[in-house]
Amino acid sequence: MKIVVTGSLGHISRPLTQELIQQGHTVIVVSSKAERKPEIEALGAKAAIGTMEDMDFLSVTFQGADIVYAMEALHAGSFHNHDLDFVAANTKLGSNYKQAIEQAGVKRVVHLSSIGAHMAHGNGILAFHYQVENIIRQLPDDVSIKFMRPVGFYYNMFAFIPVIKTQGAIIQNYGGDEKEPWVSPLDIARVIAEEMERPFDGREIRYIASDEVSPNEVAAILGEAIGKPDLRWKVISDEQFLNGLLNTGMNPKTSKGLMEMNAVRRGGVLYEDYYRNQPALGHVKLKDFAKDFAKVYNA
């Protein structure tokens, strides 16, 4: 099959591209950076250089594709851009995808959504996933769509490192012993490749997770990996957490969205639909990721 993969050679798109090429598919990787072209071609894929903001470019790139894998991804530093509305900008990318897919006549789409996409409000920065899913659902009925909803990414834990080093703890506005799901990009890529081989039938949703651990267990596992067995997960108020983000220079609206996203994790509200449609867990466990965490921590 001819498959278009967006997301350049990111955490998910790289292993996904490698998997699809191994399966014998023709893969076109969309990247905004021309310097990525040699690396993309070295994997055996074709490079399409352009931006997700350019709907005409997307439409041309999608022409003749058997499947399009679509994900929204803003450039690094977006959280600190005070001129950017993070939710609105991602929602616009979803609208571009919808128009380009329709213009190109693509009939099978795999869309990377997220945990929290079932919530119309109260999910903070995850709101754009709800909005984009609804935009893409407006495609004609003969377009089959698989919405992939991964949970929190392990690599988001790298953001804990500066605070661990300066304050000796993981500090968030939620915590405790209630388990929550986490996921490795490798398991996401594996599931997406698997779904591309399966029949497409209307509109489907699949959650993706690798492990289920509590915040306190996260602290214990990461602490053991970095040689700090006494590492603790400290819970602070929403206001304190928000002020901490603002003090880093983060966009105020984005900061509020992150605070709200964490707040809805308390009591498992964010995960209610996940547990109604609980998936089989993937291969990469938190203890596996902890080895990578330790390497970054000690670098």
Beta strands, then each sheet from edge to edge (+ up, - down):
strand 1: 2-5
strand 2: 26-31
strand 3: 46-49
strand 4: 67-70
strand 5: 108-112
strand 6: 144-150
strand 7: 152-153
strand 8: 169-172
strand 9: 180-183
strand 10: 203-208
strand 11: 211-213
strand 12: 232-235
sheet 1: 3+ 2+ 1+ 4+ 5+ 6+ 10+
sheet 2: 7+ 9+ 11-
sheet 3: 8+ 12+
end
